[in-house]
Amino acid sequence: MSEEKEPSIEYCLGKESRETSNYEEMLKHAGHKIQVVSFPRGVQVLKVAMECVTCNRVLIEFDNPDYAE
């Protein structure tokens, strides 16, 4: 039985400024063009991310817990 890993999450500025809430970070992108993109590696998807196209910033990303190198 394989051990399940919790998906890693990375917020837009979460690493740089712990004082700013996720609400405030997302609010900065209200009205911007947002898209969800996948990052394939071979035939598998390595991760998916929600990006602000307007700011060219990753808002949140999730690693594929089933990705096998």
C-alpha positions, 0 to 999 in steps of 0.5 A: 500500500503506497503512502498518500502525499498531501498535494503541495500548494504554493500561493502567489506571494505566500512565500514572500509575505506571510503577513498578507492573507490569501484573501488579500492576494486573490483580491489583487487579481479580481477582474484579471484574466485567469487560466488553469494550466497543466505542466506535462512531463512525458505522458504524465502531468507533473502539476496544475496551476492557476495563473493570472495572465494579466500579471503573469503570476502563479496564484496557486499550484498543485503537484500531481500526487501520482506522478512517478519519475 
